[in-house]
């Protein structure tokens, strides 16, 4: 399963570069069925993908561009958006076309192998690796291997509310996600269950500390400040505060039975620093149930995977 990686994982490896260096090594890769990667330079008017391989022409015919293209379940936009990006493939033929050696490549065959050997073996609760490919208001699209796409809805990214997935992720970021459901080759994902319970997050803080946070919501009755992706607290209202600003906050109280954190705003400022690395609390490769709420809380917040 580890050989099926998100696209872009192989392109700069020594093995991949060596396999693409000349027609002889490419022919060896074809005979062994090796998975390779290279960058797409052109999507033609007929939606064939021209791939940048040194010393020879290389093309992924439209129907070999992705699983589902030939039957219409995958739209051609999935090919158009690959221009200037790395794609995985196998070499299926090397032909003389117009006096020039041309490698015929298949991305579809790699994706189909991935689906047959990995996707169909998944079950809810499995934790997998993924790479963020693009962000929309409603969620984050990720590559779960070989260009197979999946979506993490915005409300499944973290317990702490965010206005856009870019508050948590960046394109190209490697993340972990948990499988919520599978239907054939389609996989539905979540993320918040890997970011710790209220108790695990609150244990990182103590009353009387002044710590950093991010303003996530400004309401009439108070200001919600995120301390961790799965932990936010409420500070009293203050004029001139905006969502997305950074803050220094004094921790006034941690209340496990209500799952609340009471804060006092010390300072508010703008900061364009890169997103911090994600702290994952779940180290294994499967969870059956995740309970965010505390043992003493009247309210239960949990996810069951089945």
Buried (B, 14 or more C-beta within 10 A) or exposed (E): EEEBBBBBBBBEEEEBBEBBEBBEEBBBBBEEEBBBBBBBEEBEEEBBBBBEBEEBBBBBBBEBBBBBBEEEEBEBEBBEEBEEEBBBBBBBEBEEEEEEBBBBBBBBBBBBBBBEEBBEEBEBBBBBBBBBBEBEEEBBBBBBBBBBBBBBBBEBBBBBBBEBBBBBBEEEBBBBBBBBBBEEBBBBBBBBBBBBBBBBBBEEBEEEEEBBBBBBBBEEEBBBBBBBBBBBBBBEEEEEBEBEBBBBBBBBEBBBEBBBBBBEBEEBEEEEEEEEEBBEBBEEEEBEEBBBBBEEBEEEBEBEBE
